[in-house]
Amino acid sequence: MARARAVFDEVHVVLRPEDDPAALGLPDDCPVIRCADADLGMGHSLAAGVRGLSTARGRAVAVMLGDMPWLAEATLRQLVAQADAQHILFPLHHGLRGHPVIFGRDFWPELERLQGDEGARAVLAAHREAWLALEVDDPGVVLDVDTPKALDSGHAPRP
């Protein structure tokens, strides 16, 4: 969260209605978007998040996952510098596509209609011509936390 807030103009978090932001360690001033259909899949959460930002002036939205604590701030800054309204931007680490994925504003209407558990795969598949890949030397873009023990170890596993 701290890295995202250091880089992005705005950071919003999508939560289920029953989630307690404080119990999840979110700062008191972090805007929360509630998704009543979150249990139906990632697509519903993404759609709710983008709908919640529909009046924002941003040129792009970064879809970040909450279980990727090893993303480097420098990587996020590189991605922000490349983001625009017409592209879908993502980091590559040794040829592996990672997160966050940054969707230009042109793709927001499609994101707002997502459903199910496929996330934004359909939007990605429909717009290969809009892809921009940024090769980064940051394994944090492909590493997630699967257990509290992994997080407590203090260092990232190997990709």
Rosetta constraint file for C-alpha pairs under 8 A:
AtomPair CA 1 CA 5 HARMONIC 6.14 0.50
AtomPair CA 1 CA 26 HARMONIC 7.71 0.50
AtomPair CA 2 CA 6 HARMONIC 6.13 0.50
AtomPair CA 3 CA 7 HARMONIC 6.46 0.50
AtomPair CA 3 CA 72 HARMONIC 7.55 0.50
AtomPair CA 3 CA 73 HARMONIC 5.52 0.50
AtomPair CA 4 CA 8 HARMONIC 5.80 0.50
AtomPair CA 4 CA 11 HARMONIC 6.87 0.50
AtomPair CA 4 CA 73 HARMONIC 7.49 0.50
AtomPair CA 4 CA 76 HARMONIC 7.54 0.50
AtomPair CA 5 CA 9 HARMONIC 7.25 0.50
AtomPair CA 5 CA 10 HARMONIC 6.99 0.50
AtomPair CA 5 CA 11 HARMONIC 6.09 0.50
AtomPair CA 6 CA 73 HARMONIC 7.77 0.50
AtomPair CA 7 CA 73 HARMONIC 7.13 0.50
AtomPair CA 7 CA 76 HARMONIC 6.70 0.50
AtomPair CA 7 CA 77 HARMONIC 6.18 0.50
AtomPair CA 7 CA 80 HARMONIC 7.92 0.50
AtomPair CA 8 CA 80 HARMONIC 7.74 0.50
AtomPair CA 11 CA 30 HARMONIC 7.10 0.50
AtomPair CA 11 CA 31 HARMONIC 7.14 0.50
AtomPair CA 12 CA 30 HARMONIC 6.46 0.50
AtomPair CA 12 CA 31 HARMONIC 4.97 0.50
AtomPair CA 12 CA 32 HARMONIC 5.64 0.50
AtomPair CA 12 CA 33 HARMONIC 6.83 0.50
AtomPair CA 12 CA 49 HARMONIC 7.86 0.50
AtomPair CA 13 CA 30 HARMONIC 7.42 0.50
AtomPair CA 13 CA 31 HARMONIC 6.50 0.50
AtomPair CA 13 CA 32 HARMONIC 4.94 0.50
AtomPair CA 13 CA 33 HARMONIC 6.00 0.50
AtomPair CA 13 CA 49 HARMONIC 7.68 0.50
AtomPair CA 14 CA 32 HARMONIC 5.88 0.50
AtomPair CA 14 CA 33 HARMONIC 4.70 0.50
AtomPair CA 14 CA 34 HARMONIC 5.72 0.50
AtomPair CA 14 CA 35 HARMONIC 6.61 0.50
AtomPair CA 14 CA 45 HARMONIC 6.56 0.50
AtomPair CA 14 CA 46 HARMONIC 7.97 0.50
AtomPair CA 14 CA 48 HARMONIC 7.53 0.50
AtomPair CA 14 CA 49 HARMONIC 5.92 0.50
AtomPair CA 15 CA 19 HARMONIC 6.08 0.50
AtomPair CA 15 CA 32 HARMONIC 6.84 0.50
AtomPair CA 15 CA 33 HARMONIC 6.28 0.50
AtomPair CA 15 CA 34 HARMONIC 5.07 0.50
AtomPair CA 15 CA 35 HARMONIC 6.02 0.50
AtomPair CA 15 CA 38 HARMONIC 7.63 0.50
AtomPair CA 15 CA 45 HARMONIC 7.88 0.50
AtomPair CA 16 CA 34 HARMONIC 5.53 0.50
AtomPair CA 16 CA 35 HARMONIC 5.17 0.50
AtomPair CA 16 CA 36 HARMONIC 5.96 0.50
AtomPair CA 16 CA 37 HARMONIC 7.68 0.50
AtomPair CA 16 CA 38 HARMONIC 5.88 0.50
AtomPair CA 16 CA 39 HARMONIC 7.87 0.50
AtomPair CA 17 CA 34 HARMONIC 5.56 0.50
AtomPair CA 17 CA 35 HARMONIC 6.41 0.50
AtomPair CA 17 CA 36 HARMONIC 5.89 0.50
AtomPair CA 19 CA 24 HARMONIC 7.95 0.50
AtomPair CA 20 CA 24 HARMONIC 6.42 0.50
AtomPair CA 21 CA 25 HARMONIC 6.42 0.50
AtomPair CA 21 CA 26 HARMONIC 5.31 0.50
AtomPair CA 21 CA 27 HARMONIC 7.79 0.50
AtomPair CA 21 CA 28 HARMONIC 7.91 0.50
AtomPair CA 21 CA 32 HARMONIC 7.93 0.50
AtomPair CA 22 CA 26 HARMONIC 5.44 0.50
AtomPair CA 22 CA 27 HARMONIC 7.05 0.50
AtomPair CA 22 CA 28 HARMONIC 7.13 0.50
AtomPair CA 26 CA 30 HARMONIC 6.58 0.50
AtomPair CA 33 CA 48 HARMONIC 7.23 0.50
AtomPair CA 33 CA 49 HARMONIC 6.24 0.50
AtomPair CA 33 CA 52 HARMONIC 6.44 0.50
AtomPair CA 34 CA 48 HARMONIC 7.43 0.50
AtomPair CA 35 CA 44 HARMONIC 7.33 0.50
AtomPair CA 35 CA 45 HARMONIC 5.87 0.50
AtomPair CA 35 CA 48 HARMONIC 5.83 0.50
AtomPair CA 35 CA 49 HARMONIC 7.87 0.50
AtomPair CA 37 CA 41 HARMONIC 7.54 0.50
AtomPair CA 37 CA 44 HARMONIC 5.97 0.50
AtomPair CA 37 CA 45 HARMONIC 7.15 0.50
AtomPair CA 38 CA 42 HARMONIC 6.67 0.50
AtomPair CA 38 CA 44 HARMONIC 5.72 0.50
AtomPair CA 38 CA 45 HARMONIC 5.23 0.50
AtomPair CA 40 CA 44 HARMONIC 6.70 0.50
AtomPair CA 40 CA 115 HARMONIC 7.78 0.50
AtomPair CA 40 CA 116 HARMONIC 5.89 0.50
AtomPair CA 40 CA 117 HARMONIC 6.86 0.50
AtomPair CA 41 CA 45 HARMONIC 6.95 0.50
AtomPair CA 41 CA 115 HARMONIC 6.96 0.50
AtomPair CA 41 CA 116 HARMONIC 4.74 0.50
AtomPair CA 41 CA 117 HARMONIC 3.93 0.50
AtomPair CA 41 CA 118 HARMONIC 7.34 0.50
AtomPair CA 41 CA 119 HARMONIC 7.42 0.50
AtomPair CA 42 CA 46 HARMONIC 6.17 0.50
AtomPair CA 42 CA 115 HARMONIC 7.49 0.50
AtomPair CA 42 CA 116 HARMONIC 6.52 0.50
AtomPair CA 42 CA 117 HARMONIC 4.93 0.50
AtomPair CA 42 CA 118 HARMONIC 6.57 0.50
AtomPair CA 42 CA 119 HARMONIC 4.84 0.50
AtomPair CA 43 CA 47 HARMONIC 6.09 0.50
AtomPair CA 43 CA 114 HARMONIC 4.80 0.50
AtomPair CA 43 CA 115 HARMONIC 4.32 0.50
AtomPair CA 43 CA 116 HARMONIC 5.10 0.50
AtomPair CA 43 CA 117 HARMONIC 5.51 0.50
AtomPair CA 43 CA 118 HARMONIC 6.01 0.50
AtomPair CA 43 CA 119 HARMONIC 4.19 0.50
AtomPair CA 43 CA 120 HARMONIC 6.47 0.50
AtomPair CA 44 CA 48 HARMONIC 6.17 0.50
AtomPair CA 44 CA 114 HARMONIC 5.94 0.50
AtomPair CA 44 CA 115 HARMONIC 4.75 0.50
AtomPair CA 44 CA 116 HARMONIC 6.29 0.50
AtomPair CA 44 CA 117 HARMONIC 7.79 0.50
AtomPair CA 44 CA 119 HARMONIC 7.89 0.50
AtomPair CA 45 CA 49 HARMONIC 6.14 0.50
AtomPair CA 46 CA 50 HARMONIC 6.20 0.50
AtomPair CA 46 CA 63 HARMONIC 7.93 0.50
AtomPair CA 46 CA 111 HARMONIC 6.77 0.50
AtomPair CA 46 CA 112 HARMONIC 7.28 0.50
AtomPair CA 46 CA 114 HARMONIC 7.05 0.50
AtomPair CA 46 CA 119 HARMONIC 6.93 0.50
AtomPair CA 46 CA 120 HARMONIC 7.67 0.50
AtomPair CA 47 CA 51 HARMONIC 6.04 0.50
AtomPair CA 47 CA 111 HARMONIC 5.42 0.50
AtomPair CA 47 CA 112 HARMONIC 4.08 0.50
AtomPair CA 47 CA 113 HARMONIC 5.91 0.50
AtomPair CA 47 CA 114 HARMONIC 5.38 0.50
AtomPair CA 47 CA 115 HARMONIC 7.35 0.50
AtomPair CA 48 CA 52 HARMONIC 6.04 0.50
AtomPair CA 48 CA 112 HARMONIC 6.76 0.50
AtomPair CA 49 CA 53 HARMONIC 6.53 0.50
AtomPair CA 50 CA 54 HARMONIC 6.16 0.50
AtomPair CA 50 CA 61 HARMONIC 7.77 0.50
AtomPair CA 50 CA 108 HARMONIC 6.58 0.50
AtomPair CA 50 CA 111 HARMONIC 6.67 0.50
AtomPair CA 50 CA 112 HARMONIC 5.76 0.50
AtomPair CA 51 CA 112 HARMONIC 5.65 0.50
AtomPair CA 54 CA 108 HARMONIC 7.94 0.50
AtomPair CA 58 CA 105 HARMONIC 7.47 0.50
AtomPair CA 59 CA 83 HARMONIC 7.71 0.50
AtomPair CA 59 CA 84 HARMONIC 5.77 0.50
AtomPair CA 59 CA 85 HARMONIC 4.93 0.50
AtomPair CA 59 CA 104 HARMONIC 6.00 0.50
AtomPair CA 59 CA 105 HARMONIC 5.30 0.50
AtomPair CA 60 CA 83 HARMONIC 6.61 0.50
AtomPair CA 60 CA 84 HARMONIC 6.12 0.50
AtomPair CA 60 CA 85 HARMONIC 5.66 0.50
AtomPair CA 60 CA 102 HARMONIC 6.37 0.50
AtomPair CA 60 CA 103 HARMONIC 5.41 0.50
AtomPair CA 60 CA 104 HARMONIC 4.12 0.50
AtomPair CA 60 CA 105 HARMONIC 4.93 0.50
AtomPair CA 61 CA 102 HARMONIC 5.48 0.50
AtomPair CA 61 CA 103 HARMONIC 5.36 0.50
AtomPair CA 61 CA 104 HARMONIC 6.51 0.50
AtomPair CA 61 CA 105 HARMONIC 7.17 0.50
AtomPair CA 62 CA 100 HARMONIC 5.99 0.50
AtomPair CA 62 CA 101 HARMONIC 5.69 0.50
AtomPair CA 62 CA 102 HARMONIC 4.15 0.50
AtomPair CA 62 CA 103 HARMONIC 6.36 0.50
AtomPair CA 63 CA 99 HARMONIC 7.50 0.50
AtomPair CA 63 CA 100 HARMONIC 5.36 0.50
AtomPair CA 63 CA 101 HARMONIC 5.35 0.50
AtomPair CA 63 CA 102 HARMONIC 6.10 0.50
AtomPair CA 63 CA 103 HARMONIC 7.74 0.50
AtomPair CA 64 CA 99 HARMONIC 6.35 0.50
AtomPair CA 64 CA 100 HARMONIC 4.71 0.50
AtomPair CA 64 CA 101 HARMONIC 7.04 0.50
AtomPair CA 65 CA 99 HARMONIC 7.47 0.50
AtomPair CA 65 CA 100 HARMONIC 7.23 0.50
AtomPair CA 67 CA 144 HARMONIC 5.24 0.50
AtomPair CA 67 CA 145 HARMONIC 5.23 0.50
AtomPair CA 67 CA 146 HARMONIC 7.64 0.50
AtomPair CA 68 CA 140 HARMONIC 6.91 0.50
AtomPair CA 68 CA 141 HARMONIC 7.43 0.50
AtomPair CA 68 CA 142 HARMONIC 7.96 0.50
AtomPair CA 68 CA 143 HARMONIC 6.13 0.50
AtomPair CA 68 CA 144 HARMONIC 4.46 0.50
AtomPair CA 68 CA 145 HARMONIC 6.22 0.50
AtomPair CA 69 CA 140 HARMONIC 7.37 0.50
AtomPair CA 69 CA 144 HARMONIC 7.15 0.50
AtomPair CA 69 CA 145 HARMONIC 7.51 0.50
AtomPair CA 70 CA 139 HARMONIC 7.84 0.50
AtomPair CA 70 CA 140 HARMONIC 4.48 0.50
AtomPair CA 70 CA 141 HARMONIC 7.49 0.50
AtomPair CA 70 CA 143 HARMONIC 7.14 0.50
AtomPair CA 70 CA 144 HARMONIC 7.88 0.50
AtomPair CA 70 CA 156 HARMONIC 6.57 0.50
AtomPair CA 71 CA 75 HARMONIC 7.09 0.50
AtomPair CA 71 CA 76 HARMONIC 7.60 0.50
AtomPair CA 71 CA 138 HARMONIC 7.10 0.50
AtomPair CA 71 CA 139 HARMONIC 7.64 0.50
AtomPair CA 71 CA 140 HARMONIC 4.26 0.50
AtomPair CA 71 CA 141 HARMONIC 5.60 0.50
AtomPair CA 72 CA 76 HARMONIC 6.65 0.50
AtomPair CA 72 CA 138 HARMONIC 6.71 0.50
AtomPair CA 72 CA 140 HARMONIC 6.65 0.50
AtomPair CA 73 CA 77 HARMONIC 6.27 0.50
AtomPair CA 74 CA 78 HARMONIC 6.24 0.50
AtomPair CA 75 CA 79 HARMONIC 6.29 0.50
AtomPair CA 75 CA 136 HARMONIC 6.94 0.50
AtomPair CA 75 CA 138 HARMONIC 7.01 0.50
AtomPair CA 76 CA 80 HARMONIC 6.19 0.50
AtomPair CA 77 CA 81 HARMONIC 6.21 0.50
AtomPair CA 78 CA 82 HARMONIC 6.60 0.50
AtomPair CA 79 CA 83 HARMONIC 6.20 0.50
AtomPair CA 79 CA 89 HARMONIC 7.38 0.50
AtomPair CA 79 CA 90 HARMONIC 7.54 0.50
AtomPair CA 79 CA 91 HARMONIC 7.54 0.50
AtomPair CA 79 CA 102 HARMONIC 7.88 0.50
AtomPair CA 79 CA 134 HARMONIC 7.48 0.50
AtomPair CA 82 CA 89 HARMONIC 7.72 0.50
AtomPair CA 83 CA 87 HARMONIC 7.19 0.50
AtomPair CA 83 CA 88 HARMONIC 7.95 0.50
AtomPair CA 83 CA 89 HARMONIC 6.62 0.50
AtomPair CA 83 CA 102 HARMONIC 6.91 0.50
AtomPair CA 83 CA 104 HARMONIC 6.99 0.50
AtomPair CA 84 CA 104 HARMONIC 5.46 0.50
AtomPair CA 84 CA 105 HARMONIC 7.70 0.50
AtomPair CA 85 CA 103 HARMONIC 7.44 0.50
AtomPair CA 85 CA 104 HARMONIC 3.71 0.50
AtomPair CA 85 CA 105 HARMONIC 4.56 0.50
AtomPair CA 85 CA 106 HARMONIC 5.62 0.50
AtomPair CA 86 CA 104 HARMONIC 5.21 0.50
AtomPair CA 86 CA 105 HARMONIC 6.89 0.50
AtomPair CA 86 CA 106 HARMONIC 5.72 0.50
AtomPair CA 86 CA 107 HARMONIC 7.82 0.50
AtomPair CA 86 CA 130 HARMONIC 6.90 0.50
AtomPair CA 87 CA 103 HARMONIC 6.44 0.50
AtomPair CA 87 CA 104 HARMONIC 5.19 0.50
AtomPair CA 87 CA 106 HARMONIC 7.91 0.50
AtomPair CA 87 CA 130 HARMONIC 4.77 0.50
AtomPair CA 87 CA 131 HARMONIC 5.91 0.50
AtomPair CA 87 CA 132 HARMONIC 6.57 0.50
AtomPair CA 88 CA 101 HARMONIC 6.99 0.50
AtomPair CA 88 CA 102 HARMONIC 5.61 0.50
AtomPair CA 88 CA 103 HARMONIC 4.61 0.50
AtomPair CA 88 CA 104 HARMONIC 5.91 0.50
AtomPair CA 88 CA 124 HARMONIC 7.66 0.50
AtomPair CA 88 CA 130 HARMONIC 5.75 0.50
AtomPair CA 88 CA 131 HARMONIC 4.85 0.50
AtomPair CA 88 CA 132 HARMONIC 6.01 0.50
AtomPair CA 89 CA 101 HARMONIC 5.79 0.50
AtomPair CA 89 CA 102 HARMONIC 4.97 0.50
AtomPair CA 89 CA 103 HARMONIC 6.52 0.50
AtomPair CA 89 CA 131 HARMONIC 5.88 0.50
AtomPair CA 89 CA 132 HARMONIC 4.67 0.50
AtomPair CA 89 CA 133 HARMONIC 5.81 0.50
AtomPair CA 89 CA 134 HARMONIC 7.36 0.50
AtomPair CA 90 CA 97 HARMONIC 6.81 0.50
AtomPair CA 90 CA 98 HARMONIC 6.45 0.50
AtomPair CA 90 CA 99 HARMONIC 6.36 0.50
AtomPair CA 90 CA 100 HARMONIC 6.34 0.50
AtomPair CA 90 CA 101 HARMONIC 4.66 0.50
AtomPair CA 90 CA 102 HARMONIC 6.27 0.50
AtomPair CA 90 CA 131 HARMONIC 7.79 0.50
AtomPair CA 90 CA 132 HARMONIC 6.53 0.50
AtomPair CA 90 CA 133 HARMONIC 5.21 0.50
AtomPair CA 90 CA 134 HARMONIC 6.24 0.50
AtomPair CA 91 CA 97 HARMONIC 6.00 0.50
AtomPair CA 91 CA 98 HARMONIC 5.36 0.50
AtomPair CA 91 CA 99 HARMONIC 6.37 0.50
AtomPair CA 91 CA 100 HARMONIC 7.24 0.50
AtomPair CA 91 CA 101 HARMONIC 7.45 0.50
AtomPair CA 91 CA 133 HARMONIC 5.67 0.50
AtomPair CA 91 CA 134 HARMONIC 4.75 0.50
AtomPair CA 91 CA 135 HARMONIC 5.79 0.50
AtomPair CA 91 CA 136 HARMONIC 6.27 0.50
AtomPair CA 91 CA 141 HARMONIC 6.86 0.50
AtomPair CA 92 CA 96 HARMONIC 5.20 0.50
AtomPair CA 92 CA 97 HARMONIC 4.61 0.50
AtomPair CA 92 CA 98 HARMONIC 5.81 0.50
AtomPair CA 92 CA 133 HARMONIC 6.28 0.50
AtomPair CA 92 CA 134 HARMONIC 5.79 0.50
AtomPair CA 92 CA 135 HARMONIC 4.61 0.50
AtomPair CA 92 CA 136 HARMONIC 5.94 0.50
AtomPair CA 92 CA 141 HARMONIC 7.68 0.50
AtomPair CA 93 CA 97 HARMONIC 6.66 0.50
AtomPair CA 93 CA 98 HARMONIC 7.10 0.50
AtomPair CA 93 CA 135 HARMONIC 5.93 0.50
AtomPair CA 93 CA 136 HARMONIC 5.51 0.50
AtomPair CA 93 CA 137 HARMONIC 6.20 0.50
AtomPair CA 93 CA 138 HARMONIC 6.49 0.50
AtomPair CA 93 CA 139 HARMONIC 6.25 0.50
AtomPair CA 93 CA 141 HARMONIC 7.10 0.50
AtomPair CA 93 CA 142 HARMONIC 7.27 0.50
AtomPair CA 94 CA 135 HARMONIC 7.58 0.50
AtomPair CA 94 CA 137 HARMONIC 7.96 0.50
AtomPair CA 95 CA 135 HARMONIC 7.80 0.50
AtomPair CA 96 CA 142 HARMONIC 7.25 0.50
AtomPair CA 97 CA 142 HARMONIC 7.23 0.50
AtomPair CA 98 CA 141 HARMONIC 4.81 0.50
AtomPair CA 98 CA 142 HARMONIC 4.83 0.50
AtomPair CA 99 CA 141 HARMONIC 5.11 0.50
AtomPair CA 99 CA 142 HARMONIC 6.67 0.50
AtomPair CA 100 CA 141 HARMONIC 7.11 0.50
AtomPair CA 103 CA 107 HARMONIC 6.29 0.50
AtomPair CA 103 CA 108 HARMONIC 7.30 0.50
AtomPair CA 104 CA 108 HARMONIC 7.22 0.50
AtomPair CA 107 CA 111 HARMONIC 6.41 0.50
AtomPair CA 107 CA 123 HARMONIC 7.73 0.50
AtomPair CA 108 CA 112 HARMONIC 6.11 0.50
AtomPair CA 109 CA 113 HARMONIC 6.81 0.50
AtomPair CA 110 CA 114 HARMONIC 6.82 0.50
AtomPair CA 110 CA 123 HARMONIC 6.85 0.50
AtomPair CA 111 CA 120 HARMONIC 6.92 0.50
AtomPair CA 111 CA 123 HARMONIC 7.17 0.50
AtomPair CA 114 CA 119 HARMONIC 7.28 0.50
AtomPair CA 114 CA 120 HARMONIC 7.13 0.50
AtomPair CA 115 CA 119 HARMONIC 7.59 0.50
AtomPair CA 118 CA 122 HARMONIC 7.48 0.50
AtomPair CA 120 CA 124 HARMONIC 6.30 0.50
AtomPair CA 121 CA 125 HARMONIC 6.01 0.50
AtomPair CA 122 CA 126 HARMONIC 6.08 0.50
AtomPair CA 123 CA 127 HARMONIC 6.37 0.50
AtomPair CA 124 CA 128 HARMONIC 6.33 0.50
AtomPair CA 124 CA 131 HARMONIC 7.93 0.50
AtomPair CA 127 CA 131 HARMONIC 7.06 0.50
AtomPair CA 139 CA 143 HARMONIC 6.46 0.50
AtomPair CA 139 CA 158 HARMONIC 7.65 0.50
AtomPair CA 139 CA 159 HARMONIC 6.50 0.50
AtomPair CA 140 CA 144 HARMONIC 7.71 0.50
AtomPair CA 140 CA 156 HARMONIC 7.53 0.50
AtomPair CA 142 CA 159 HARMONIC 6.64 0.50
AtomPair CA 143 CA 156 HARMONIC 7.36 0.50
AtomPair CA 143 CA 157 HARMONIC 7.30 0.50
AtomPair CA 143 CA 158 HARMONIC 7.77 0.50
AtomPair CA 143 CA 159 HARMONIC 6.18 0.50
AtomPair CA 145 CA 150 HARMONIC 6.22 0.50
AtomPair CA 145 CA 151 HARMONIC 6.25 0.50
AtomPair CA 146 CA 150 HARMONIC 6.84 0.50
AtomPair CA 147 CA 151 HARMONIC 6.79 0.50
AtomPair CA 148 CA 152 HARMONIC 6.13 0.50
AtomPair CA 149 CA 153 HARMONIC 6.28 0.50
AtomPair CA 150 CA 154 HARMONIC 7.77 0.50
AtomPair CA 150 CA 156 HARMONIC 7.88 0.50
AtomPair CA 150 CA 157 HARMONIC 7.92 0.50
AtomPair CA 151 CA 155 HARMONIC 7.50 0.50
AtomPair CA 151 CA 156 HARMONIC 7.96 0.50
